[in-house]
């Protein structure tokens, strides 16, 4: 797991610093997601909105996998979205390197 993803998961979900394997992170998040589904669904919805997990995609994946643990599905989608954002930030940063200093804000 890359450092940026690990940092983001630590900040958002209190992922322990000792968790550095993707599978362990997914299991940790799945447990948290299942607890939120059971105890505080509104908070889960807020988190998914803030992270920008695609609601239609989430509903479709849940519908297509009715026998799979919903917490695991949500955890995977959160990790995927965080990875997508890290890649996007990296590309944007690289693209910004070619901008003249006078034109930067």
C-alpha positions as CSV (number, residue, x, y, z in Angstrom):
1,X,0.0,0.0,0.0
2,X,1.4,3.4,-0.9
3,X,2.1,6.0,1.8
4,X,-0.5,8.5,0.5
5,X,-3.3,5.9,0.7
6,X,-2.2,4.8,4.1
7,X,-2.1,8.4,5.3
8,X,-5.6,9.1,4.0
9,X,-7.1,6.0,5.5
10,X,-5.4,6.8,8.8
11,X,-6.8,10.4,8.8
12,X,-10.3,9.4,7.8
13,X,-10.8,6.0,9.5
14,X,-8.1,5.9,12.2
15,X,-6.4,3.1,10.4
16,X,-3.6,1.9,12.8
17,X,-0.1,2.8,11.6
18,X,0.8,-0.8,11.9
19,X,-1.5,-1.7,9.0
20,X,0.5,-1.5,5.8
21,X,-0.9,-4.4,3.8
22,X,-3.8,-3.8,1.4
23,X,-5.8,-6.8,2.6
24,X,-5.4,-5.8,6.3
25,X,-6.6,-2.3,5.5
26,X,-9.6,-3.7,3.6
27,X,-10.5,-5.9,6.5
28,X,-10.1,-3.1,9.0
29,X,-12.3,-0.8,6.8
30,X,-14.9,-3.6,6.3
31,X,-15.3,-4.0,10.0
32,X,-15.8,-0.2,10.4
33,X,-18.3,-0.1,7.5
34,X,-20.3,-3.0,8.9
35,X,-20.5,-1.2,12.3
36,X,-21.6,2.0,10.6
37,X,-24.3,0.1,8.6
38,X,-25.6,-1.3,11.8
39,X,-25.2,1.6,14.2
40,X,-24.9,4.9,12.3
41,X,-26.0,4.6,8.7
42,X,-26.3,8.4,8.2
43,X,-22.7,8.8,9.2
44,X,-21.7,6.2,6.7
45,X,-23.6,8.0,3.9
46,X,-21.8,11.3,4.9
47,X,-18.4,9.6,4.7
48,X,-19.1,8.1,1.3
49,X,-20.3,11.5,0.1
50,X,-17.2,13.2,1.4
51,X,-14.9,10.7,-0.1
52,X,-16.9,10.9,-3.3
53,X,-17.7,7.2,-3.8
54,X,-20.1,7.0,-6.7
55,X,-23.5,6.2,-5.3
56,X,-25.0,4.6,-8.4
57,X,-21.9,2.3,-8.8
58,X,-22.1,1.3,-5.1
59,X,-25.8,0.4,-5.4
60,X,-25.1,-1.6,-8.6
61,X,-22.2,-3.5,-7.0
62,X,-24.2,-4.3,-3.9
63,X,-27.1,-5.4,-6.1
64,X,-24.9,-7.6,-8.2
65,X,-23.3,-9.3,-5.1
66,X,-26.1,-9.9,-2.7
67,X,-24.3,-12.7,-0.9
68,X,-21.0,-10.7,-0.3
69,X,-20.3,-8.8,2.8
70,X,-21.5,-5.2,2.2
71,X,-18.8,-3.8,4.5
72,X,-16.1,-5.5,2.3
73,X,-17.7,-4.1,-0.9
74,X,-17.8,-0.6,0.6
75,X,-14.2,-0.9,1.9
76,X,-13.0,-1.9,-1.6
77,X,-14.8,1.0,-3.2
78,X,-13.4,3.5,-0.7
79,X,-9.8,2.2,-1.3
80,X,-10.3,2.3,-5.1
81,X,-11.6,5.9,-4.9
82,X,-8.8,7.0,-2.6
83,X,-6.3,5.5,-5.1
84,X,-8.0,7.2,-8.0
85,X,-7.7,10.6,-6.2
86,X,-4.0,10.0,-5.4
87,X,-3.3,9.2,-9.1
88,X,-5.3,12.3,-10.2
89,X,-3.4,14.5,-7.7
90,X,-0.1,13.1,-9.0
91,X,-1.0,13.7,-12.6
92,X,-2.2,17.3,-11.9
93,X,1.0,18.0,-10.0
94,X,3.1,16.7,-12.9
95,X,1.1,18.7,-15.4
96,X,1.6,21.8,-13.2
97,X,5.4,21.5,-13.3
98,X,5.4,22.9,-16.8
99,X,3.6,26.1,-15.9
100,X,5.6,29.4,-16.0
101,X,6.1,30.7,-12.4
102,X,4.6,34.1,-13.4
103,X,1.4,32.3,-14.3
104,X,1.0,30.3,-11.1
105,X,-1.0,31.7,-8.3
